[in-house]
């Protein structure tokens, strides 16, 4: 998570206080720079301290994860949030970036960060194929939530979703 995300989640107040807290926890945290932001994750000692087995690797997915975390904070940290969930009906598979419930209804998050619109349309098509089995399983139409970068991409995603129940946000909407 970025410093600002940690500050909002833990209600740490001003940047100066957040920096102080992060400095005090520095033996338990590792960090990388992404542009102007510092991204923090648990070091080996931090994972041992909190009992976490998941080792975070630094790679090209970092920005995608940060954007997903931003959305998690925007939706007020749903308790049943799950990352990278595979949904299948036996024939068609989709790995959703995030799955959560709001008011008792499932939502599937898709972060449109680096994909082409062709890839997004293919994923929307697969959602269309899966929707009948999802409705039988859940008893309602789940909402597909897209998080994208620009207004143009928002418009294109809304048009592509056609008959599917979806919401499209831009990064500016949630910050």
C-alpha positions as CSV (number, residue, x, y, z in Angstrom):
1,X,0.0,0.0,0.0
2,X,1.1,3.6,-0.5
3,X,1.7,6.0,2.3
4,X,-1.5,7.8,1.7
5,X,-3.5,4.5,1.6
6,X,-2.0,3.4,4.9
7,X,-2.7,6.8,6.4
8,X,-6.4,6.7,5.4
9,X,-6.8,3.0,6.5
10,X,-5.3,3.5,9.9
11,X,-6.4,7.1,10.4
12,X,-2.9,8.3,10.9
13,X,-3.6,12.0,10.2
14,X,-1.0,14.2,8.5
15,X,1.9,13.0,6.3
16,X,4.4,13.9,9.0
17,X,2.8,11.5,11.5
18,X,2.4,8.8,8.9
19,X,6.1,9.1,8.0
20,X,7.0,8.8,11.7
21,X,4.9,5.7,12.1
22,X,6.3,4.1,9.0
23,X,9.8,5.0,10.1
24,X,9.2,3.3,13.5
25,X,8.0,0.2,11.7
26,X,10.9,0.2,9.2
27,X,12.4,-3.1,10.4
28,X,9.1,-4.8,9.6
29,X,8.5,-3.1,6.2
30,X,10.2,-3.0,2.8
31,X,9.5,-0.3,0.3
32,X,9.9,0.5,-3.4
33,X,9.4,3.8,-5.3
34,X,6.8,4.1,-8.0
35,X,7.1,7.5,-9.6
36,X,6.5,9.9,-6.7
37,X,5.0,7.4,-4.4
38,X,6.5,4.9,-1.9
39,X,4.9,1.5,-1.8
40,X,5.2,-0.4,1.5
41,X,4.9,-4.2,2.0
42,X,5.9,-6.6,4.8
43,X,9.6,-7.6,5.0
44,X,10.6,-11.1,6.1
45,X,10.6,-10.0,9.7
46,X,7.3,-8.3,9.3
47,X,5.7,-11.5,7.8
48,X,7.1,-13.5,10.7
49,X,5.7,-11.0,13.2
50,X,2.2,-11.0,11.9
51,X,2.2,-14.7,10.7
52,X,1.8,-14.0,7.0
53,X,3.0,-16.7,4.6
54,X,2.4,-14.6,1.4
55,X,5.7,-13.3,0.0
56,X,5.2,-10.2,-2.2
57,X,7.3,-9.9,-5.2
58,X,8.1,-6.6,-6.9
59,X,7.0,-6.7,-10.5
60,X,4.9,-5.1,-13.2
61,X,1.7,-5.8,-11.3
62,X,2.5,-3.2,-8.6
63,X,0.5,-0.4,-10.1
64,X,-2.4,-2.7,-10.7
65,X,-2.4,-3.8,-7.0
66,X,-2.2,-0.1,-5.8
67,X,-5.2,0.8,-8.0
68,X,-7.2,-2.2,-6.7
69,X,-6.3,-1.2,-3.1
70,X,-7.5,2.3,-3.8
71,X,-10.9,0.9,-4.9
72,X,-11.0,-1.3,-1.7
73,X,-10.6,1.8,0.4
74,X,-13.2,3.7,-1.7
75,X,-15.7,0.9,-1.0
76,X,-14.9,1.2,2.7
77,X,-12.8,-2.0,3.0
78,X,-15.4,-4.7,2.5
79,X,-14.8,-7.6,5.0
80,X,-15.4,-10.3,2.5
81,X,-13.1,-8.8,-0.2
82,X,-11.1,-11.4,-2.1
83,X,-8.4,-10.8,-4.7
84,X,-7.8,-12.7,-7.9
85,X,-10.8,-15.1,-7.7
86,X,-11.4,-17.7,-10.4
87,X,-15.0,-18.0,-11.5
88,X,-16.0,-20.9,-13.7
89,X,-19.0,-22.8,-15.0
90,X,-17.0,-25.7,-16.3
91,X,-16.7,-24.2,-19.9
92,X,-15.8,-20.6,-19.3
93,X,-13.3,-19.2,-16.8
94,X,-12.7,-15.7,-15.6
95,X,-10.2,-14.5,-12.9
96,X,-11.7,-11.4,-11.4
97,X,-9.4,-8.8,-9.9
98,X,-11.6,-8.5,-6.8
99,X,-14.8,-10.0,-5.4
100,X,-16.9,-8.4,-2.6
101,X,-20.4,-8.0,-1.4
102,X,-22.3,-4.8,-0.9
103,X,-25.8,-4.8,0.7
104,X,-25.8,-8.6,0.3
105,X,-25.1,-8.6,-3.4
106,X,-21.9,-9.8,-5.1
107,X,-19.7,-7.5,-7.1
108,X,-16.8,-8.4,-9.4
109,X,-14.1,-5.8,-9.8
110,X,-12.1,-5.5,-13.0
111,X,-9.2,-3.1,-13.0
112,X,-8.6,-1.8,-16.6
113,X,-5.1,-0.5,-16.2
114,X,-2.9,-1.8,-19.0
115,X,-5.2,-4.0,-21.0
116,X,-6.3,-3.2,-24.5
117,X,-10.0,-2.6,-25.2
118,X,-10.0,-5.8,-27.3
119,X,-8.9,-7.8,-24.2
120,X,-11.6,-6.0,-22.1
121,X,-14.3,-6.8,-24.7
122,X,-13.2,-10.5,-24.7
123,X,-13.6,-10.5,-20.9
124,X,-17.0,-8.9,-21.1
125,X,-18.0,-11.6,-23.6
126,X,-16.9,-14.3,-21.2
127,X,-18.9,-12.6,-18.4
128,X,-21.9,-12.7,-20.8
129,X,-21.4,-16.5,-21.2
130,X,-21.0,-17.0,-17.5
131,X,-24.0,-14.9,-16.4
132,X,-26.7,-17.5,-16.8
133,X,-24.9,-20.0,-14.5
134,X,-24.1,-17.2,-12.0
135,X,-27.7,-16.1,-11.9
136,X,-28.8,-19.7,-11.2
137,X,-26.2,-20.1,-8.5
138,X,-26.7,-16.7,-6.8
139,X,-30.4,-16.0,-7.6
140,X,-29.6,-12.5,-8.9
141,X,-27.4,-10.7,-11.5
142,X,-24.0,-9.8,-9.9
143,X,-22.6,-6.4,-10.7
144,X,-19.4,-6.1,-12.7
145,X,-17.5,-3.0,-11.5
146,X,-14.8,-1.6,-13.8
147,X,-12.1,0.8,-12.7
148,X,-10.5,2.5,-15.6
149,X,-8.2,5.4,-16.4
150,X,-10.0,7.8,-18.7
151,X,-13.5,9.0,-19.6
152,X,-13.2,7.6,-23.1
153,X,-12.5,4.2,-21.8
154,X,-15.4,4.5,-19.3
155,X,-17.7,5.2,-22.3
156,X,-16.3,2.3,-24.3
157,X,-16.7,-0.1,-21.4
158,X,-20.3,1.0,-20.7
159,X,-21.1,0.5,-24.4
160,X,-19.4,-2.9,-24.4
161,X,-21.2,-4.2,-21.3
162,X,-24.5,-4.0,-23.2
163,X,-27.1,-6.0,-21.2
164,X,-24.8,-6.8,-18.3
165,X,-25.3,-5.1,-14.9
166,X,-22.2,-3.0,-14.5
167,X,-20.8,0.2,-13.0
168,X,-17.7,2.0,-14.4
169,X,-15.5,4.3,-12.4
170,X,-12.4,6.2,-13.3
171,X,-9.5,6.6,-11.0
172,X,-10.4,10.3,-10.6
173,X,-13.9,9.2,-9.3
174,X,-12.5,7.3,-6.4
175,X,-9.7,9.5,-5.3
